Amino acid sequence: MNEPEHVYTSVEICAGAGGQAIGLHQAGFRHLALVEIDPHAVDTLRDNIERHDAWRWEREHCDVLPPTDVKDFKPARDLKKSGELLKAQGLDLLAGGVPCPPFSHAGKQLGRDDERDLFPRMLELVEELKPRAVLIENVRGIMDPKFADYRDWILAKLQSGTYRGEDGEQAYDPGLGYTVCKWGVLEASDFGVPQLRPRAILVAIRNEVLKDVKYEWPTPSHEDPVSVAKSLELSMLERYEPYFEGRYAERARDSYSRWYAQANKRDEELKGKGGGIAPTLVGGSKKHGGADLGPSRAKAAWKQLGVSGLGVANDPDTSKKKETEGRDLFGPDGPMLTVKQAAIIQGFPPGWNFDGGVKDGKKAAGKTAQYRQVGNAFPPPVAKAVGASILDVLKAARDRDRDKS
């Protein structure tokens, strides 16, 4: 009689709208808990888990916590559905895209002095949950020389070693019993994401799991990048086509043709130099106004791709209802992206919906709240590649240990 297939489990903090969770799920992990502070993102996670058949396991076993600051997350208290399974089997993977602003080139790069730095909390959870593997994602900026001491501290906490303390003195930490297999940068466009989005990825495996198993860093899945022109061709046509007849017919046909020609022209210009991919999408800050596609340099890059980066378009139904076609589709710099098109640029699968939320009984700035979730995401195809590389080790270790028993 065949034994039931083993379920490889994960707990994810700072889950956002599910970019990393989707990728890890596609790689073969099943989520015991998703922890996120933003209420709109929590609603996004809950809604999609309820709607998508592929997430049936999570409907039964996954705790999607109410909006929760990860500093207040207490697994023993908060894991209701998954607590018993966690106790019985332990945890395979603790994952998290801890906040980027402390290390982002776009910010002040305060590192450990930034109150948003959650590396210490992540390490506390590693110590508490003792997962077989750890995945931490962040911006490329954390690999800058100025954060070398901080990286040394994180490495020492995980696998033992010396580091320079805040007082400048050398210190030693015995570590938590892990080997940091790799801390490097992966470029999203190498994995079919039509965007320039380098991410710093740390992968650590518990020593007693790793032993003689070799960890293999993900290799690119795409030799040539997937262009914005190719990625958005169908969705752009779907947006413009309803206007090809009627009072907007000439403007619609001209605008679509102009976008298509400009996007493909840019792709041809950059053949062999990275292709016509998008600049890095950014989610923006709650402290600032509505969503747009980034700073001036990013807007200029979008303009070369035939897209206006000055804002985010209404979805087609809302655009028609509010008569915002002039802004959304027919502007001089080209069409603005919808939230769903931004999600395509991030590598989200079709059908993954984003919640705009209700605040104080009133509908929130729907597309702004939705776009921020998209812009802050970890592209699912990259998360899938990293998840698969970790799962290979966990499966090999399980087979090794089972053969010895």
Stockholm file with secondary structure:
# STOCKHOLM 1.0

chainA/1-405         MNEPEHVYTSVEICAGAGGQAIGLHQAGFRHLALVEIDPHAVDTLRDNIERHDAWRWEREHCDVLPPTDVKDFKPARDLKKSGELLKAQGLDLLAGGVPCPPFSHAGKQLGRDDERDLFPRMLELVEELKPRAVLIENVRGIMDPKFADYRDWILAKLQSGTYRGEDGEQAYDPGLGYTVCKWGVLEASDFGVPQLRPRAILVAIRNEVLKDVKYEWPTPSHEDPVSVAKSLELSMLERYEPYFEGRYAERARDSYSRWYAQANKRDEELKGKGGGIAPTLVGGSKKHGGADLGPSRAKAAWKQLGVSGLGVANDPDTSKKKETEGRDLFGPDGPMLTVKQAAIIQGFPPGWNFDGGVKDGKKAAGKTAQYRQVGNAFPPPVAKAVGASILDVLKAARDRDRDKS
#=GR chainA/1-405 SS CCCCCCCEEEEEESCTTSHHHHHHHHHTEEEEEEECSCHHHHHHHHHHHHHCGGGHHHHHHCEECSSCCGGGCCHHHHCSSSHHHHHHHCCSEEEECCCSGGGCTTSCCCGGGSTTCCHHHHHHHHHHHCCSEEEEEEEGGGGSGGGHHHHHHHHHHHHCEEEECTTSCEEEECCSSEEEEEEEEEEGGGGTCSBCCEEEEEEEEEHHHHTTCCCCCCCCSCSSCCCHHHHHHHHHHHHHGGGSSSTTHHHHHHHHHHHHHHHHHHHHHTTTTTCSCBCCCCCCCTTSCSCCSCSHHHHHHHHHTTCBCSSCCCCHHHHHHHTCHHHHTSCTTCCBCCHHHHHHHHTCCTTCCCCCCEETTEECCHHHHHHHHHHTCCCHHHHHHHHHHHHHHHHHHHHHHHHHC
#=GC SS_cons         CCCCCCCEEEEEESCTTSHHHHHHHHHTEEEEEEECSCHHHHHHHHHHHHHCGGGHHHHHHCEECSSCCGGGCCHHHHCSSSHHHHHHHCCSEEEECCCSGGGCTTSCCCGGGSTTCCHHHHHHHHHHHCCSEEEEEEEGGGGSGGGHHHHHHHHHHHHCEEEECTTSCEEEECCSSEEEEEEEEEEGGGGTCSBCCEEEEEEEEEHHHHTTCCCCCCCCSCSSCCCHHHHHHHHHHHHHGGGSSSTTHHHHHHHHHHHHHHHHHHHHHTTTTTCSCBCCCCCCCTTSCSCCSCSHHHHHHHHHTTCBCSSCCCCHHHHHHHTCHHHHTSCTTCCBCCHHHHHHHHTCCTTCCCCCCEETTEECCHHHHHHHHHHTCCCHHHHHHHHHHHHHHHHHHHHHHHHHC
//
